[in-house]
Amino acid sequence: MMKNALLASLQDQISNFADIADLTSLMTSLKDKKVVMLGEASHGTHEYYLWRAKISKVLIEEYGFNFVAVEGDWPPCYHVNRHVKNYEDAPTATYKALQAFERWPSWMWANWEVFEWTQWLRKYNKDVKPENRIGWYGLDVYSLWESLEAIMGYLQKEDPDAFQTAKEVMRCFEPYRDKDGGSYAFSTRLVPDGCQREVNKMLVEIRKKFARYEDDDEAAFSTEQNAIVAKNAEAYYRVMATGDEATWNIRDGHMMDTLTRLLDFHGPDAKGIVWAHNTHVGDASFTDMADQGLYNIGELARKQFGKEQVALIGFGSYQGSVLAGREWGAKVQKMEVPTASQDSWESMCAALGDQFYLNFEKMSADPEWQTKIPHRAIGVVYRPEYEQYGNYVPTVLPKRYDGFLFFKETKALHAMDSSVAANKTPETYPFGV
């Protein structure tokens, strides 16, 4: 389709919004879904976090959604989960709960936007029966060491025999302990099997004895999840040593398995919300990722639950600022985001308005919509001067997502130092979740 025809088609589907009340048609389309995935074009943009929270709040309060699962590690997110569910053993201060986010990029979840959301969720849960409280969980696979430590702490109290098995696993990994798994990955070049046998043995033993861990069902579930994380993280880092792109599929496969486990844990009628980057949320089969044999959680969810049971909502912007690091592990900084490439979806959207929602229900059924057009994607590592060379994913937007929220100008997240109580509150806080 020619650009003018594309613009005309997009214009017909626009709903401008300034408040959540302006998104009634979107909320109506989401209310009966089993899974709603809310994306982001970067991990460091205020508007994405704010509007995901606003949408999630309505889904929880009015339509009975049971939990939010995010692109974060299981152990620190579970620590926050116990805080928002008001468990007696959890910290009562939100800043203390957010201290669990220690590994880079800690600012991705230790920020004022998440702080406000977490306080709202904790307050909401106080008036809900314990069994119906809304959870907040992590989907990711990176937390090898944190998951092993959580397993050790739980089993030492609950199951001394299984604790001995966990100690064997820890002894196997201990020589390669670091924060990003690189040392273990390198070691498997010499010993390809690494610690695979040990983590598999631990998972089998924990699952065999799972029924015995009954005092706290969710803590027992978390221990099993940490064992699964350890197993899949070991596989991830072992494959990483080969440079194989299959690590992407291991990671998103793990995210999908975790989402499924959470839905099962919350019962047959459970409904879940996912917060993750567009590259995970938007159906990969309508991008150039498919040409590389890659899939993601959005695509997997459509296949597993059926397209009619899943809503994939992308987020994007034209220009503004963002939090990111110039390389992995670098100090986070506020960066300017240049105007989007002229041949991108974002550039076309900028010609249509400042802030609006696109409903792709009619457009996705149109056989003419097959053109892959560049779609911006910014990660935790970002160099604006090189953006045109690696920050755009060729995408059939109306098929990759069910809907799209566009912001012409966005601003950076408000990072917080979760290690101290006396953070300086941003001038615009609270943001109005």
C-alpha positions as CSV (number, residue, x, y, z in Angstrom):
1,M,0.0,0.0,0.0
2,M,1.2,3.5,-0.7
3,K,2.0,5.8,2.2
4,N,-1.1,8.0,1.7
5,A,-3.4,5.0,1.7
6,L,-1.7,3.8,4.9
7,L,-2.2,7.1,6.5
8,A,-5.9,7.1,5.5
9,S,-6.4,3.6,6.9
10,L,-4.7,4.6,10.2
11,Q,-6.7,7.8,10.5
12,D,-9.9,5.9,10.3
13,Q,-9.0,3.8,13.4
14,I,-7.8,6.6,15.7
15,S,-9.2,7.3,19.2
16,N,-7.6,10.3,20.8
17,F,-7.3,10.1,24.6
18,A,-6.2,12.2,27.5
19,D,-7.6,10.2,30.4
20,I,-8.5,6.5,31.0
21,A,-12.2,7.4,30.5
22,D,-11.3,8.1,26.9
23,L,-10.2,4.5,26.4
24,T,-13.6,2.9,27.1
25,S,-13.6,1.1,23.7
26,L,-10.2,-0.4,24.4
27,M,-11.2,-1.5,27.9
28,T,-14.3,-3.1,26.6
29,S,-12.3,-5.1,24.1
30,L,-9.9,-6.3,26.8
31,K,-12.3,-7.2,29.7
32,D,-13.1,-10.8,28.7
33,K,-9.6,-11.8,27.5
34,K,-7.7,-14.5,29.3
35,V,-4.4,-12.7,28.7
36,V,-3.8,-9.0,28.1
37,M,-0.2,-8.0,27.1
38,L,0.8,-4.4,27.4
39,G,4.1,-3.5,25.6
40,E,6.6,-0.7,25.6
41,A,9.0,0.6,22.9
42,S,11.7,1.1,25.6
43,H,12.4,0.1,29.2
44,G,12.9,3.7,30.3
45,T,9.8,5.7,29.3
46,H,7.4,7.3,31.8
47,E,4.3,7.2,29.6
48,Y,4.5,3.5,29.0
49,Y,4.7,2.6,32.7
50,L,2.0,5.1,33.6
51,W,-0.6,4.0,31.1
52,R,0.1,0.3,31.6
53,A,-0.6,0.9,35.3
54,K,-3.8,2.9,34.5
55,I,-5.1,0.2,32.1
56,S,-4.2,-2.6,34.6
57,K,-5.9,-0.8,37.4
58,V,-9.2,-0.9,35.5
59,L,-8.8,-4.5,34.5
60,I,-8.2,-5.5,38.1
61,E,-10.9,-3.3,39.7
62,E,-13.7,-3.7,37.2
63,Y,-13.0,-6.9,35.3
64,G,-11.5,-9.4,37.7
65,F,-8.0,-9.9,36.4
66,N,-5.9,-11.8,38.9
67,F,-2.2,-10.8,38.5
68,V,0.4,-8.8,36.6
69,A,3.5,-10.6,35.3
70,V,6.4,-8.4,34.1
71,E,9.6,-8.7,32.2
72,G,11.6,-9.0,35.4
73,D,13.4,-11.7,37.4
74,W,11.3,-14.0,39.6
75,P,13.0,-13.5,43.0
76,P,12.9,-9.7,43.3
77,C,9.4,-9.5,41.8
78,Y,8.2,-12.2,44.2
79,H,9.7,-10.2,47.1
80,V,7.5,-7.2,45.9
81,N,4.6,-9.6,45.4
82,R,4.7,-10.5,49.1
83,H,4.8,-6.8,49.9
84,V,1.7,-5.9,47.8
85,K,-0.2,-8.9,49.2
86,N,0.5,-7.7,52.7
87,Y,2.2,-11.0,53.9
88,E,3.3,-10.7,57.5
89,D,6.9,-11.6,56.6
90,A,7.1,-8.9,53.9
91,P,8.5,-5.4,54.4
92,T,5.8,-2.8,55.0
93,A,7.7,0.1,53.3
94,T,7.6,0.1,49.5
95,Y,11.1,1.4,49.1
96,K,12.4,-1.6,51.1
97,A,10.5,-4.0,48.9
98,L,12.1,-2.3,45.8
99,Q,15.6,-2.8,47.3
100,A,15.3,-6.4,45.9
101,F,16.1,-5.0,42.5
102,E,19.9,-5.0,42.8
103,R,21.1,-6.4,39.4
104,W,21.5,-4.0,36.5
105,P,19.3,-2.6,35.1
106,S,17.8,-2.0,38.6
107,W,16.1,1.2,37.4
108,M,13.9,-0.8,35.1
109,W,11.7,-1.6,38.2
110,A,13.2,0.5,41.0
111,N,11.6,3.7,39.8
112,W,8.9,6.1,41.0
113,E,6.4,4.9,38.5
114,V,6.6,1.4,39.8
115,F,6.7,2.8,43.4
116,E,3.4,4.5,42.9
117,W,1.9,1.4,41.2
118,T,3.1,-0.8,44.0
119,Q,1.6,1.4,46.7
120,W,-1.7,1.4,44.9
121,L,-1.7,-2.4,44.6
122,R,-0.8,-2.9,48.3
123,K,-3.6,-0.6,49.4
124,Y,-6.1,-2.3,47.1
125,N,-5.2,-5.7,48.4
126,K,-5.8,-4.7,52.0
127,D,-9.5,-4.8,51.4
128,V,-9.4,-8.1,49.6
129,K,-9.6,-11.6,51.0
130,P,-6.1,-13.2,51.2
131,E,-6.9,-15.8,48.6
132,N,-8.1,-13.2,46.1
133,R,-5.3,-10.7,46.4
134,I,-3.7,-9.5,43.2
135,G,-0.2,-10.7,42.6
136,W,2.9,-9.1,40.9
137,Y,5.4,-11.6,39.4
138,G,8.5,-11.8,37.2
139,L,8.6,-13.8,34.0
140,D,12.3,-13.7,33.2
141,V,15.1,-16.3,33.2
142,Y,18.3,-14.5,34.2
143,S,18.2,-14.9,38.0
144,L,20.3,-18.0,38.3
145,W,22.1,-17.0,41.6
146,E,19.1,-15.3,43.2
147,S,16.9,-18.3,42.5
148,L,19.4,-20.7,43.9
149,E,19.7,-18.6,47.1
150,A,15.9,-18.4,47.5
151,I,15.7,-22.2,47.1
152,M,18.4,-22.7,49.7
153,G,16.7,-20.4,52.2
154,Y,13.3,-22.2,51.8
155,L,14.5,-25.8,51.8
156,Q,16.8,-25.3,54.8
157,K,13.7,-24.6,56.9
158,E,11.2,-26.9,55.1
159,D,13.1,-29.9,53.8
160,P,16.6,-30.8,55.0
161,D,17.0,-33.7,52.6
162,A,16.2,-31.6,49.5
163,F,18.4,-28.8,51.0
164,Q,21.4,-31.2,50.6
165,T,20.5,-31.6,46.9
166,A,20.4,-27.8,46.5
167,K,23.8,-27.5,48.2
168,E,25.2,-29.8,45.5
169,V,23.8,-27.5,42.8
170,M,25.3,-24.5,44.5
171,R,28.7,-26.2,44.8
172,C,28.6,-26.9,41.1
173,F,27.9,-23.3,40.1
174,E,29.9,-21.5,42.8
175,P,33.3,-21.4,40.9
176,Y,31.6,-19.4,38.2
177,R,29.5,-17.0,40.3
178,D,29.1,-13.5,38.7
179,K,26.2,-11.2,38.0
180,D,25.6,-11.9,34.3
181,G,26.3,-15.6,33.9
182,G,29.2,-15.0,31.6
183,S,31.7,-17.0,33.6
184,Y,29.5,-20.1,33.6
185,A,28.7,-19.7,29.9
186,F,32.5,-19.6,29.2
187,S,33.1,-22.7,31.3
188,T,30.7,-24.8,29.3
189,R,32.9,-24.5,26.3
190,L,35.3,-26.9,28.0
191,V,32.6,-28.9,29.9
192,P,29.5,-28.8,27.6
193,D,27.1,-30.4,30.1
194,G,28.1,-27.9,32.9
195,C,25.7,-28.2,35.9
196,Q,22.8,-29.5,33.9
197,R,22.5,-32.8,35.7
198,E,22.6,-31.1,39.1
199,V,19.8,-28.6,38.4
200,N,17.6,-31.3,36.8
201,K,18.0,-33.5,39.8
202,M,17.0,-30.7,42.2
203,L,13.9,-29.8,40.2
204,V,12.8,-33.5,40.1
205,E,13.2,-33.7,43.9
206,I,11.4,-30.5,44.6
207,R,8.5,-31.5,42.4
208,K,8.3,-35.0,43.9
209,K,7.9,-33.5,47.4
210,F,5.8,-30.5,46.4
211,A,2.7,-31.7,48.2
212,R,4.6,-31.7,51.5
213,Y,5.1,-27.9,51.3
214,E,1.6,-26.9,52.4
215,D,2.0,-24.2,55.0
216,D,2.3,-21.5,52.5
217,D,1.1,-22.5,49.0
218,E,2.5,-19.5,47.3
219,A,5.9,-19.8,48.9
220,A,6.0,-23.5,47.8
221,F,5.0,-22.5,44.3
222,S,7.8,-19.9,44.3
223,T,10.4,-22.5,45.3
224,E,9.4,-24.7,42.4
225,Q,9.5,-21.7,40.1
226,N,13.0,-20.9,41.3
227,A,14.0,-24.4,40.5
228,I,12.6,-24.1,37.0
229,V,14.4,-20.7,36.6
230,A,17.7,-22.4,37.7
231,K,17.2,-25.2,35.1
232,N,16.3,-22.8,32.3
233,A,18.9,-20.2,33.2
234,E,21.6,-23.0,33.1
235,A,20.4,-23.9,29.6
236,Y,20.3,-20.3,28.6
237,Y,23.9,-19.6,29.7
238,R,25.1,-22.8,28.2
239,V,23.7,-22.0,24.8
240,M,24.9,-18.4,25.2
241,A,28.5,-19.7,25.1
242,T,27.9,-20.9,21.5
243,G,26.6,-17.5,20.3
244,D,23.5,-19.2,19.1
245,E,20.4,-17.0,18.7
246,A,18.4,-19.9,20.3
247,T,18.9,-18.1,23.6
248,W,16.0,-15.8,22.6
249,N,13.7,-18.7,22.2
250,I,14.8,-20.3,25.5
251,R,14.0,-17.0,27.2
252,D,10.6,-16.4,25.7
253,G,9.7,-20.1,26.0
254,H,10.5,-19.7,29.7
255,M,8.3,-16.6,29.9
256,M,5.4,-18.4,28.3
257,D,5.8,-21.4,30.6
258,T,5.9,-19.1,33.6
259,L,2.7,-17.3,32.5
260,T,1.0,-20.6,32.0
261,R,2.0,-21.8,35.5
262,L,0.7,-18.6,37.0
263,L,-2.7,-18.9,35.2
264,D,-2.9,-22.5,36.4
265,F,-2.0,-21.5,40.0
266,H,-4.7,-18.9,40.1
267,G,-7.4,-21.3,38.9
268,P,-9.2,-22.3,35.7
269,D,-10.9,-19.0,35.2
270,A,-7.8,-16.9,35.9
271,K,-7.0,-13.8,33.8
272,G,-3.5,-12.3,33.6
273,I,-1.8,-9.1,32.6
274,V,1.7,-9.0,31.1
275,W,4.0,-6.0,31.0
276,A,7.0,-6.5,28.7
277,H,8.8,-4.9,25.8
278,N,7.2,-4.8,22.4
279,T,9.7,-7.2,21.1
280,H,8.2,-9.8,23.5
281,V,4.6,-8.8,23.4
282,G,4.1,-8.1,19.7
283,D,3.6,-11.3,17.6
284,A,7.0,-12.1,16.2
285,S,5.6,-13.9,13.2
286,F,4.8,-10.5,11.7
287,T,8.3,-9.2,12.0
288,D,11.7,-10.1,10.5
289,M,12.3,-12.2,13.7
290,A,10.4,-15.0,12.0
291,D,13.0,-15.2,9.2
292,Q,15.6,-16.0,11.9
293,G,13.4,-18.8,13.5
294,L,12.6,-16.6,16.5
295,Y,9.4,-16.5,18.4
296,N,8.1,-14.6,21.4
297,I,5.6,-14.8,24.2
298,G,3.0,-12.8,22.3
299,E,3.1,-15.3,19.4
300,L,3.2,-18.3,21.8
301,A,0.2,-17.0,23.7
302,R,-1.9,-16.6,20.6
303,K,-1.1,-20.2,19.6
304,Q,-1.7,-21.7,23.0
305,F,-4.9,-19.9,24.1
306,G,-6.3,-18.8,20.7
307,K,-6.2,-15.3,19.2
308,E,-9.6,-14.5,20.5
309,Q,-8.5,-15.0,24.1
310,V,-5.3,-12.9,23.9
311,A,-4.9,-9.1,23.4
312,L,-1.5,-7.7,22.4
313,I,-1.2,-4.0,22.8
314,G,1.9,-2.2,21.6
315,F,3.2,1.2,22.8
316,G,5.3,3.7,20.8
317,S,6.5,7.3,20.5
318,Y,8.0,9.7,18.0
319,Q,10.6,11.6,20.1
320,G,11.4,12.6,23.7
321,S,13.8,11.3,26.3
322,V,14.5,7.9,27.9
323,L,16.5,6.2,30.7
324,A,19.2,3.8,29.4
325,G,22.8,2.9,29.6
326,R,25.4,3.3,26.8
327,E,26.6,-0.2,27.3
328,W,25.7,-3.2,29.5
329,G,26.3,-2.4,33.2
330,A,27.0,1.3,32.5
331,K,25.6,4.1,34.7
332,V,22.0,4.8,33.8
333,Q,21.4,8.2,32.2
334,K,18.7,10.3,30.7
335,M,19.1,10.4,26.9
336,E,17.4,12.3,24.2
337,V,15.4,10.2,21.8
338,P,15.6,11.7,18.3
339,T,12.7,12.0,15.9
340,A,11.8,8.7,14.5
341,S,13.1,7.6,11.0
342,Q,11.0,9.1,8.2
343,D,10.1,5.6,6.8
344,S,8.9,4.3,10.2
345,W,5.5,3.6,11.7
346,E,6.2,6.2,14.4
347,S,6.8,8.9,11.7
348,M,3.5,8.1,10.1
349,C,1.7,8.2,13.5
350,A,3.3,11.5,14.3
351,A,1.6,13.0,11.2
352,L,-1.8,11.9,12.6
353,G,-1.9,13.3,16.1
354,D,-0.2,13.7,19.5
355,Q,-1.7,10.9,21.6
356,F,-4.1,8.3,20.4
357,Y,-5.1,4.6,20.4
358,L,-5.2,2.6,17.2
359,N,-7.7,-0.3,17.0
360,F,-6.4,-2.9,14.5
361,E,-9.5,-5.1,14.4
362,K,-10.6,-4.1,10.9
363,M,-7.2,-3.4,9.5
364,S,-5.8,-6.8,10.5
365,A,-8.5,-8.5,8.4
366,D,-7.5,-6.6,5.3
367,P,-5.3,-8.8,3.0
368,E,-3.5,-5.7,1.7
369,W,-1.8,-5.3,5.1
370,Q,1.3,-7.3,4.5
371,T,4.0,-4.6,4.3
372,K,6.8,-4.7,6.9
373,I,7.7,-1.2,7.9
374,P,10.4,-0.2,10.4
375,H,9.0,0.0,14.0
376,R,11.2,1.5,16.7
377,A,12.6,-0.6,19.6
378,I,14.9,0.8,22.3
379,G,16.5,-1.5,24.9
380,V,18.3,-0.9,28.2
381,V,21.4,-0.3,26.2
382,Y,20.9,2.7,23.8
383,R,23.1,5.0,21.8
384,P,20.9,7.6,20.1
385,E,23.6,8.5,17.5
386,Y,23.4,4.9,16.1
387,E,19.7,4.5,16.3
388,Q,19.1,4.2,12.6
389,Y,21.4,1.1,12.4
390,G,19.8,-1.1,14.9
391,N,16.7,0.2,16.7
392,Y,14.0,-0.6,14.2
393,V,12.2,-3.9,13.6
394,P,10.5,-4.5,10.3
395,T,6.9,-5.0,11.3
396,V,3.3,-5.5,9.9
397,L,1.9,-3.4,12.7
398,P,-1.8,-4.1,12.4
399,K,-1.1,-7.9,12.5
400,R,1.6,-7.8,15.1
401,Y,-0.7,-6.1,17.6
402,D,-4.4,-5.9,18.3
403,G,-4.0,-2.3,19.2
404,F,-1.4,0.4,19.6
405,L,-1.0,3.4,22.0
406,F,1.0,6.2,20.4
407,F,2.6,9.2,22.2
408,K,4.2,11.8,19.9
409,E,6.5,13.1,22.7
410,T,7.5,11.1,25.8
411,K,9.8,11.6,28.7
412,A,12.2,9.4,30.7
413,L,11.3,7.3,33.7
414,H,12.0,8.7,37.2
415,A,14.7,6.4,38.6
416,M,15.0,6.0,42.4
417,D,17.8,4.8,44.6
418,S,16.0,1.8,46.3
419,S,18.9,1.5,48.8
420,V,17.9,4.6,50.7
421,A,14.6,5.8,52.3
422,A,15.1,9.5,51.7
423,N,14.8,9.7,47.9
424,K,14.0,13.0,46.4
425,T,10.4,12.9,45.2
426,P,10.0,14.0,41.5
427,E,8.2,17.3,41.2
428,T,5.3,15.7,39.2
429,Y,4.8,12.8,41.7
430,P,2.3,11.3,42.2
431,F,1.5,10.6,38.6
432,G,-2.1,9.7,39.0
433,V,-2.3,5.9,38.6
